[in-house]
């Protein structure tokens, strides 16, 4: 059980950082726990970015005109 929690936490940290460790993800014992943590970390990062965008009042896409300061 401890290994599963460690793998989940590692996945959550990696997901929030936008990284993935393929060796842990493919591990037959803890790979599934790592991948679930990875997904949870990515979702948490998305929600954080969404909250920051809301606080800053950003409504449009940042990718339509990324160099135009008026696009924000």
Protein Blocks (a to p, Z undefined) as FASTA:
>chain_A
ZZmmmmmmmmmmmmmnopacfklmmpmklmmmmmmmmmmmmmmmmmmmmmmmmmnopabd
fklmmmlmklZZ
